[in-house]
Amino acid sequence: MRRRRKYVLYPEYFDSKRTRSQGRRVPIGAAVPEPTVKKIFTAAKYLELEPEIQSDKAYPRSWWENNGRILVEKKWSKQKTILEVAKIARRLKKKEPATAQKAVASGKKSVPKKPVSKKSIPKSERLKKEASKRRQAKGGKKR
């Protein structure tokens, strides 16, 4: 029976130890080491994709490993859905699993934010801030 209203997500799509030819569907920077069905479920729940776990299923390329799969609602294209789930799963890996599940269960979106690096701020903004600091150090007015 074909499911037309849900996408199928396998943990193998997010595994950083797999190559693209072995089934990874996300860039290596967005991939998660040792993804589990529960971790993917938590990320999909956070994105309000109404996930459903099927733990007795296996990824077709590695049929001997029954890692399970997740069915999620079609909200975006499949590739965008996979990337969004990967981003959240990557952030959740830094948290303890129990804390992340409590946050999802309570409905709070408390995923830790990444610190802003200097490279992510445009150069013109950095130069303005540095000039402002120099003026303040000399005793001048702030613009």
C-alpha positions, 0 to 999 in steps of 0.5 A: 500500500502506497502512502501519499500523504506522508514522507518516509525518513530513515535514520540512514539519511542523517548518518554522518558515517555514511557516504552519499552512495550509502544513503546519506541525504544531507550534507556532512555538516548537517549530518548526525553521528549515530542517528536514532529513530527517537532523535529523528522523531524528536526533531520532527515533533519539534517541527510539528510534522506529526511523526509516526515511528515504525520500528520494525522497518529497515532501510532497503540498502541495509535490509539486515539492520532493523533501525526503523523509520519515521513517517512525517507529514508533507509540509515541504518538499522531501529534501527540504523536510530532510534538511530541516529535520537534520538541522534540529537533530544536529542541535538536539545532539548537543542536549541531553535526550531527556531534556530535549524530549521534555522541551518537545513534550511541553511545546516549548521551542527551546533548541539552543541557539548557535553563537554568532561568529564574526564571519557570519556578521557582514564586514561593513557591520563589523567595521562600524562596530569597531569604529564606534568602539574606537570613538567611545574609547577616545571620548567621542560621541556614539553615532 
